[in-house]
Amino acid sequence: MEPTLVEGDRVLVRYDGRVEPGRVVVARFPDGVVAVKRALHEEVHHSGAPAWLLASDNAGAAGARRAPVRASEVLAVVVLRVWPRPGRVRRTRV
């Protein structure tokens, strides 16, 4: 999810949050991976169930684009980053 989030960031999530296009969410993918992604838009899963197309903010990253995920597998909506505090300068590891 770089540049929005980087490894080690801690986030506050809302499990009953409303998913909307552009929101950052936590979702379980069919292979069992739980990941943080951005909700792009709603669509219909090949099973006929409601689904969300999710993507990473880093288009060049592996797994940046994924197949639609059933809406029931979108577990939570990210509310805010709590650590490091928003606005705090991040140090880059070399």
Beta strands, then each sheet from edge to edge (+ up, - down):
strand 1: 10-14
strand 2: 24-28
strand 3: 34-44
strand 4: 50-55
strand 5: 69-70
strand 6: 74-83
sheet 1: 1+ 6- 2+ 3- 4+ 5-
end
